[in-house]
Amino acid sequence: MNENQSRFQAHEAATEAFRSVHGTAPQGVWSAPGRVNLIGEHTDYNDGFVLPFALPHRIAAAASPREDQVLRVATLGSDGRIQQADPIDITSLRPGTVDGWAAYPAGVAWVLRDHGLDRGADLVLAGDVPTGAGLSSSHALECAVSLALLGLDGQELDQPGTPERMKIARWVQRAENDFVGAPTGLLDQTASLCCTASNVLFLDVRSGETEQVPFDTAAVGLRIVVIDTRTKHSHSESGYGERRRGTERAADLLGIKALRDVAMADLDATLGRLPAELVPLVRHVVTENQRVLDVVGLLHAGRLEDIGPFLDASHVSMRDDYRISTVELDTAVEAAKAAGALGARMTGGGFGGSAIALVPESKIGDVEAGVTAAYEAEGWRPPRTFVAVPSAGAGRDA
Ligand code: GLA
């Protein structure tokens, strides 16, 4: 599937679903993509570096304004059925007042209300970002909804990567942290709002500075294959929060603002000042930040084909130090490499979800077959695999 196909389908599906719910055409359609992170995991909430790209898969929000302050949201399920949430009164929104999937659009409306935007809207959502796969479907939804509500208000933010977009990314993060209640960082929203086609996005989370770094895998005969393990472990949320608190405690003990402030050259001495249980967490974050910088350096030098060992080292660090990998992710990574991948790692928060592999074009079939066979041998259901092309960030479609 290519980017234009997906964008067209999400937009068409949302428009058609809007017509069937409301009997009219929407005033506009906005959409936002899911993401994979090439490298730089669990570094975002440590003020560090990340390097994601946008997937071709998108969620579209077809929208029209209302005269009142009510948000009516419906979503088109993969079974073709439309599910409508209870009407949401924007004026009385508070954290805890909406749960389930509707908390995501409600959280966005709650944040926008604080910025003076409280007009109601009819929204119908449709898309193809795999859910529960660690590919940021919830952030794609939140970003599409925020652009739709701002767009209905006449505020079009059409340039990915602008300071305006970074501001919206921080608003969406607030919706996620304070309304939905997930303690996530800035990676996913920024990827969805600021990525551009053919590039990876180098984000310095502390400064909010972004750089589009060319990532044309096809030009060097390579591809990124995404392997969705189709597993999610029950401790994913508590495990994420625990890791985050551990790194924040380490920063406190070291008397620094965030682990970003530990230089690679000082790593050993720094680890010696920490209690044993925090050592592997800090080692992961500091070395992972360095790996992002190294990969960006290689990409700038036109050496994309040399990044494989950094992907491998990142995976080992997450498996052994940060301890957020799973047997399904490890199996996917090992099988992909055995079948010819130049490097592979889990991507996203961990505890299930997806892995990515850097694969020579001629080996894509072997890698997909190798991973599937490894899963079969374990008696697991087959993973879902696809080739991911760095695609456009969020924007208006119609
Ligand atoms: C999840 C979070 C992100 C980031 C990653 C790990 O995707 O939403 O903020 O912390 O995990 O890199």
Residues whose N, C-alpha, C, O or C-beta is under 5 A from the ligand:
A	BS01	GLA	G40 E41 H42 T43 D44 T184 G185 L186 L187 D188 G348 G349
